[in-house]
Amino acid sequence: MRPRPSPMSALGVWAAMAALFVCGATEAQTIIPVSQERYISTAVNASHCGGEWLGNFDEAKGFEPFVSFIETTHGCDLSFAFGAAGQQSQIDLNSMTALGSATAEAVAGITNVIHVFADSIFEVTFELPSASEFALGGELSAAGGEPVLGSVALVRLVGAGGDLIFEHTVAPGPNGEPNIESIEQMGGLEPGQYTLQAEALVGIDSKVPPRASGEASFDFTFEVAAACPADLDGNGMVGILDLLALLAAWGTDPGGPPDFDGDGTVGILDLLMLLANWGPCP
C-alpha cells in the first residue's frame, strides 16, 4: 500500500503550484494613470488656393479607449494639400497599447508653397505603486524625402525627474525610402511616476512641385508586472505584515492583491501563494 503524503508535504506541493499562479497573476492593477495627452491633428494650406488654413482635431476622453481617424483636404485646380492622422490606443490594468499614424501629401501644377502638418500623439503619465518589470515590443516606421519638412516616429519612457529610461526614433531612409524598425525593450522600474510617449509626425512646408509626401507610424504594446506581487506592504520581502494584510482581507474581493488567483475572493489558494513566495523578493 502506498503511503499517503503527510499534510506538510501536501502543503509543499500546493505551495509549488501556487508559485506558478503568482507569476502568472494578471488581475492586480499595476498601472495607475495620472494624466494624458492622446490626440490626433491635421492642418493644411495650399497657398495658391487662398490664404485660409483648414484643420481637424480629436482627443481621448478620460482614460477610455481612443479610436479615431481624421483627414483634411485643401485644393483647387492647380494645387492640392492633404493631411490625415489616426490613433487606436487603450490603457488597461497592466498594459498600454497604441497604434498611431500620420500622412501628408502636396501636389501642384505651378510653383507655390504648400503647408501640411499631421500628427498622432500618445503621452500617458502613470504611477507604479511597487517595483515592476516591463516589456515593450512593436514597430516604428517613417517615409518621405525632400521637400518634406520632416517625418519621424518615436517612442520613449521617462521618469518623474525627466530621466530618459529608453527612446527609439525612426526617420526615413536614404532618398525618403520607407524605414521600418522593430523595437524591443525590457527592464525593471522602481515605484514612482513615469511617462510613456509616442509620436508619429509629418510636415510639409515647401515649394511644390515636385510632389511631396510623407508618412510615419507607431505600433506597440507596453506591459508591466509587479516584480513581487506577494509583497503587499512594498518593503522588499514577503513576511508577517503581508500575511496579516491577507488575513485582514479574508473572504473579500479587493479587486487585486491579495486575491492573487483573481477568483474574486481572498482565500486558501491566495494564502498558499503568499507562503510560496515567503522571504526576500527576487
Residue pairs with C-beta under 8 A, 6 or more apart in sequence:
5 13
11 272
11 275
14 272
15 272
15 275
15 276
16 276
17 272
18 260
18 269
18 272
18 273
18 275
18 276
19 273
19 276
19 277
21 260
21 261
21 269
21 273
22 229
22 230
22 260
22 273
22 276
22 277
25 229
25 257
25 260
25 261
25 262
25 273
26 93
26 94
26 225
26 262
27 93
27 255
27 256
27 259
27 262
28 93
28 94
28 226
28 229
28 256
28 257
28 260
29 93
29 94
29 255
29 256
30 93
30 94
30 128
30 129
30 130
30 132
30 224
30 225
30 226
31 91
31 92
31 93
31 94
31 95
31 96
31 126
31 127
31 128
31 224
32 126
32 127
32 128
32 129
33 63
33 91
33 124
33 125
33 126
34 125
34 126
34 127
34 193
35 124
35 125
36 60
36 63
36 91
36 123
36 124
36 125
37 59
37 121
37 123
38 59
38 60
38 66
38 87
38 89
38 121
38 122
38 123
38 124
39 57
39 58
39 59
39 60
39 87
39 120
39 121
40 57
40 58
40 59
40 68
40 69
40 70
40 85
40 86
40 87
40 100
40 102
40 119
40 120
40 121
41 55
41 56
41 57
41 58
41 70
41 85
41 117
41 118
41 119
41 121
42 55
42 56
42 57
42 70
42 71
42 72
42 83
42 84
42 85
42 116
42 117
42 118
43 53
43 54
43 55
43 72
43 83
43 115
43 116
43 117
43 118
44 53
44 54
44 55
44 72
44 73
44 74
44 81
44 82
44 83
44 114
44 115
44 116
44 117
45 51
45 52
45 53
45 54
45 74
45 81
45 114
45 115
45 116
46 74
46 75
46 76
46 79
46 80
46 81
46 106
46 108
46 112
46 114
47 79
47 112
47 113
47 114
47 115
48 76
48 78
48 79
48 108
48 110
48 112
49 74
49 75
49 76
49 78
49 79
50 76
52 74
53 115
54 72
54 73
54 74
55 72
55 83
56 70
56 71
56 72
57 70
58 68
58 70
59 66
60 66
60 89
63 91
65 88
65 89
65 90
65 91
66 87
66 88
66 89
66 90
67 87
67 88
68 86
68 87
69 84
69 85
69 86
69 87
70 84
70 85
70 86
71 82
71 83
71 84
71 85
72 82
72 83
72 84
73 80
73 81
73 82
74 80
74 81
74 82
75 81
75 82
77 109
78 108
78 109
78 110
78 112
79 106
79 107
79 108
79 109
79 110
79 112
79 114
79 208
80 105
80 106
80 107
80 108
81 105
81 106
81 114
81 115
81 116
81 204
82 103
82 104
82 105
82 106
82 116
83 102
83 103
83 104
83 105
83 116
83 117
83 118
83 202
84 101
84 102
84 103
84 104
84 118
85 100
85 101
85 102
85 103
85 118
85 119
85 120
85 200
86 99
86 100
86 101
86 120
87 98
87 99
87 100
87 101
87 120
87 122
88 98
88 99
88 100
89 96
89 97
89 98
89 99
89 100
89 122
90 96
90 97
90 98
91 124
94 223
94 224
94 225
95 221
95 222
95 223
95 224
96 124
96 196
96 221
96 222
97 220
97 221
97 222
98 122
98 198
98 218
98 219
98 220
99 217
99 218
99 219
100 120
100 121
100 122
100 198
100 199
100 200
100 217
100 218
100 219
101 120
101 200
101 215
101 216
101 217
102 118
102 119
102 120
102 200
102 201
102 202
102 215
102 216
102 217
103 118
103 202
103 213
103 214
103 215
104 116
104 117
104 118
104 144
104 148
104 202
104 203
104 204
104 212
104 213
104 214
104 215
105 116
105 204
105 211
105 212
105 213
106 114
106 116
106 204
106 206
106 208
106 211
106 212
106 213
107 208
107 209
107 211
108 114
108 208
108 209
109 209
111 207
111 208
111 209
112 207
112 208
113 205
113 206
113 207
113 208
114 204
114 206
114 208
114 212
115 204
115 205
116 202
116 203
116 204
116 205
116 212
117 202
117 203
117 204
117 205
118 201
118 202
118 203
119 199
119 200
119 201
119 202
120 199
120 200
120 201
120 217
120 218
121 198
121 199
122 196
122 197
122 198
122 199
122 218
123 195
123 196
123 197
123 198
124 195
124 196
125 193
125 194
125 195
126 193
126 194
126 195
126 196
127 192
127 193
128 189
128 190
128 191
128 192
128 193
128 194
128 224
129 191
129 234
130 191
130 226
130 227
130 228
130 231
130 234
131 188
131 189
131 190
131 191
131 226
131 227
131 228
131 234
131 236
131 281
132 188
132 189
132 224
132 225
132 226
132 227
133 186
133 187
133 188
133 189
133 224
133 225
133 227
134 157
134 185
134 186
134 187
134 188
134 189
134 222
134 223
134 224
134 225
135 184
135 185
135 186
135 222
135 223
136 155
136 157
136 166
136 183
136 184
136 185
136 186
136 220
136 221
136 222
136 223
137 182
137 183
137 184
137 185
137 220
137 221
138 155
138 182
138 183
138 218
138 219
138 220
138 221
139 180
139 181
139 182
139 183
139 217
139 218
139 219
139 220
140 153
140 154
140 155
140 168
140 169
140 170
140 180
140 181
140 183
140 217
140 218
140 219
141 153
141 170
141 178
141 179
141 180
141 181
141 215
141 216
141 217
142 151
142 152
142 153
142 170
142 171
142 172
142 178
142 179
142 214
142 215
142 216
142 217
143 151
143 172
143 173
143 176
143 177
143 178
143 179
143 214
143 215
143 216
144 151
144 172
144 176
144 202
144 212
144 213
144 214
144 215
144 216
145 172
145 175
145 176
145 177
146 176
146 206
146 212
147 204
147 206
147 207
147 208
147 210
147 212
148 172
148 176
148 202
148 203
148 204
148 206
148 212
148 213
148 214
149 203
149 204
149 205
149 206
150 201
150 202
150 203
150 214
151 171
151 172
151 176
151 201
151 202
151 203
151 214
151 215
151 216
152 169
152 170
152 171
152 199
152 200
152 201
152 216
153 169
153 170
153 198
153 199
153 200
153 201
153 216
153 217
153 218
154 167
154 168
154 169
154 170
154 197
154 198
154 199
154 218
155 167
155 168
155 183
155 196
155 197
155 198
155 218
155 220
156 164
156 165
156 166
156 167
156 168
156 196
156 197
156 198
157 164
157 165
157 166
157 167
157 185
157 194
157 195
157 196
157 197
157 222
158 164
158 165
158 194
158 195
158 197
159 165
159 192
159 193
159 194
160 192
160 193
160 194
165 187
165 189
165 194
166 185
166 187
168 181
168 183
168 185
170 179
170 180
170 181
170 216
171 179
172 178
172 179
172 214
173 179
176 214
183 220
188 227
189 224
191 234
196 222
198 218
198 220
199 218
200 216
200 217
200 218
201 216
202 214
202 215
202 216
203 214
204 212
204 213
204 214
206 212
226 257
227 281
227 282
228 236
228 238
228 277
228 281
228 282
229 257
229 260
229 277
230 238
230 242
230 257
230 258
230 260
230 273
230 274
230 277
231 237
231 238
231 242
231 281
232 241
232 242
232 245
232 246
232 257
232 258
233 241
233 242
233 245
235 241
236 280
236 281
237 279
237 280
237 281
238 274
238 277
238 278
238 279
238 281
239 278
239 279
242 258
242 274
243 274
245 258
246 258
246 266
246 270
246 271
246 274
249 258
249 259
249 266
250 266
250 267
251 265
251 266
251 267
252 265
252 266
253 259
253 264
253 265
253 266
254 266
258 266
258 270
258 274
259 265
259 266
259 270
260 269
260 270
260 273
260 274
261 269
261 270
261 273
263 269
